[in-house]
Structure formats: C-alpha cells, structure tokens
C-alpha cells in the first residue's frame, strides 16, 4: 500500500517544467545601451531639426557627428552608474517604482557628469537643452522597456513559464510564512512544487505533501527543483546541516528561512553596534494611530459610497423582491476581530430556505477546505437575480453598513461563520487578529477559485504587511476583479 509520502506516486500531477528565462543582466545592459543612444539621437533631432525650445540660428547648427562621441561617452557613464547602483543585479520582487528610482537617479548623475565634462572641454557652441531632452528621453525609453519586460514576464508566468520551482522544507511558522509570502506575490516568479514535513502528510491547498525532509535529495532530482527553502526551527540545526551537505552535491539553490522566535522579518527590527547584530521587535503595524487612520478612511469611504449608490441600491432591492419571495436583506452571524460575533448584512441571493437545504448540496463543494467553507459554482439554492448579484459582488454592498458600525473594514480578511472557525487549525486563527473586510487579497487573487489554505495564507500576509498604501492598492485592484467576475460564484 502506498504511503502519503511517496514522491513517485505524486509526480504525474505536478506540472512539468516550462522554461522561459528572463533577459540576463548583460542582455538588459545591451538593450539599455541601445536605448540610451536612441534617446540621445532623439534629443539632438528635437533640438536641431524640430528646434524645440528656441529657434536654432544657422551659425549655431551642429551636425549629429559632433555629438556622436558625446553620446557614446554618456552611454558608458550611464551603464557604469547603473551597475554601481545595482540596476543589473538580479533581484526578485523589486517594484517598478524602485527600479525607476534607480534609473532616474542614475540618469541625473550621468547627465550631470557629462555636462561638467563637455562644457569644461568645449564651453561654447553646444546646446545645453540637448542634455535636458536626453534626460527625459532616456528615462522614458528605459521606463517603457521595463514596463514591456514586466508585462511579458507577467504574461509568461501566468501561463506557468519562467517560474523557479521551489520545495519548502517544514510547515511550521517559518514554512507557513514563506508560503504565504510566495502565494501573495506571484510577480516574484516562484512556483511551489510542494513541501516536505514530518508532521503533515496531507496536501495543504494547492501545495502537495511530498514526503519527509530526508527525501529532499531524491525529490530535487525527480521534480527538477530549482531552489529548496529550508524552514525548520533553529533547534533542528543538525538536520539543517545534513540537508545542506546532501544538497551541496546537486545543482540546486538553497535558502534558509531564519527562525526569529516564530516572527516574520517584517516584525523584526535589526540594528548593529560595531557589526554586532541586535534584534528587536517592531510595534504591530495595525495598532495605535494606524488603526485610527484606517478607521477614518473606512468611515469616509463607506459613507460616501452609500450616499452615491442610494438609488441603485433601491433598484437592486426591488429586483430581489420581484424575483423571489423573502426579505431583501439577510442577516448572518459572522465572526469578527478577536473572535467576536456580529450581524453580517448581505443582499439576499438565495431562496428563503437555503440554510436548511445546505446538507443536500454539500457534495457540490469546490472549496477544498476540509469543511471549513462551502463554495459551489452550481449551487441550486441561488436565485436568478442572486447569481448576477454574486457575479458582480453587488450582494456585498450592504456590508458598508457593517463598516460604519465598526464591525468590518473596507479591506481585510473574509468574515467567517462560527462553524468555520471551529474547524480552524491554530495558524488559521491569525485571520481573526484584525477586522474582516469587504475586499482583500483573497478577492483580487481569485476569490472562490482559491482554496481555504490559500485564502488564509493571503490574509495573514496582509496582516503582517499592512500599510495604507497596500489598502489603496487592493481597493484599486478590486475594481477589475469585480468587473471581470474573477472567481465569483
């Protein structure tokens, strides 16, 4: 009889490797060099042919050949500056804003160096405006190239190409931490093939249980793994050393998730005294003044939205009433922050006896949550109008009243039922540390297409990485997710 740890039995359901490598740093530098030269030529053309800025007198006209040596020198200077600033260092997860910050800063430095050098050697006869135009053109062209490259990478990664295949060792706090970060940031380009652990032999959402840590060397060979993330507690240092020695003989990257007393790195403040690292704890981000600010935003947005949508909401209520008998609004008991129950409001999207009929449709469950939540695309209890309300998430709008009451927030984890909470594992309960929300990472990442464990990992990542900027980003991402009906049923 095969055990749950047999890697060969699981291999057929693991997607095969599909290679599509991003540009190497050297190739990126070559592309940048071409674009810098093009940008400088466009700057010359704009100044001397289009005469932008001021008319060019005949005696002040300078041929392109005069500037060609300056162009090549600027290209060399910029490539050196960009390299020194780390632009060509392969780093996953660097935001577009951060990357463009390096481009702008490096271009300013390079242009400044060239202006000083050029006008020291030849103080007259050359246009200063051409360097201003070159600055603008270089930033725009390099920014456009990076936008296209990121779009292409995202397109290929969504189709499973160009992904680094990862196996995680351990599903304790460190293992869960790394998995929740990887699933919350698909733009990093990692694909978790599965995990190995002594304690957990069943799959966790989409993550497959592949066996025990000692089987890692064989799994690396069988599953074409690119990197192994070791997320074992520091007390297992002997086992970690053994794994490192076994993997050293194979062409696979190894990363160790640090064990800071079960804290994720964003909760840790690291300073040093003469090179001696000192580790301290940061205050929780969702506390004090941040909570007040988040609450103020919730009240302002919910009040404004309810005022603007008053008439459309009345029309929705009328459609619900005409479609099927029963109340327009349903009130359910959900669990909020700290495990406290509250009355959760929704537009009715099901027939009146839906709760009593739940046991008859449990076989249709698609949530893969071990009974923690129920989701079905073809739930017969949903009304005709209700199906459209759910598709566009209109049924959720009455929860703005819950936001005004202080039971919910605009952004946060999905509010669970008590029977769902009763089936939580210990790590799932982190979802209850903050107010539940109308939207969150779970909604913009697929909603009902997610397993419960995926949803929990996303919620915990949100809690640990909260910021006003993140809330605003998720609000904007919610709009296309709702309009496209991604995972909504």
Secondary structure, 3 states (H helix, E strand, C coil): CCCCCCHHHHHHHCCCCCCCCCCCHHHHHHHHHHHHHHHHHHHHHHHHHCCCCCCCCHHHCCCHHHHHHHHHHHHHHHHHHHHHCCCCCCCCCCCHHHHHHHHHHHHHHHHHHHHHHHHHHCCCCCCCHHHHHHHHHHHHHHHHHHHHHHHHHHHHHHCCCCCEEEEEECCCHHHHHHHHHHHHCHHHCEEEEEEECCCCCCCECCEEEEECHHHHHHHHHHHCCCEEEECCCHHHHHHHHHHHHHHCCCCCEEEECCCECCECHHHEEEEEECCEEEEEECCCCCCCHHHHHHHHHHHHHHHHHHHHCHHHHHHHHHHHHHHCCCCCEEEEEEECHHHCEEEEEEECCECCCCHHHHHHHHHHCCCCCCCCCCCCCCCCCECHHHHHHHHCCHHHCCHHHHHHHCCEEEECCCCECHHHHCCCCHHHHHHHHCCEEEECHHHHCCHHHCCHHHHHHHHHHHHHCCCHHHHHHHHHHHHHHHHHCCCCC
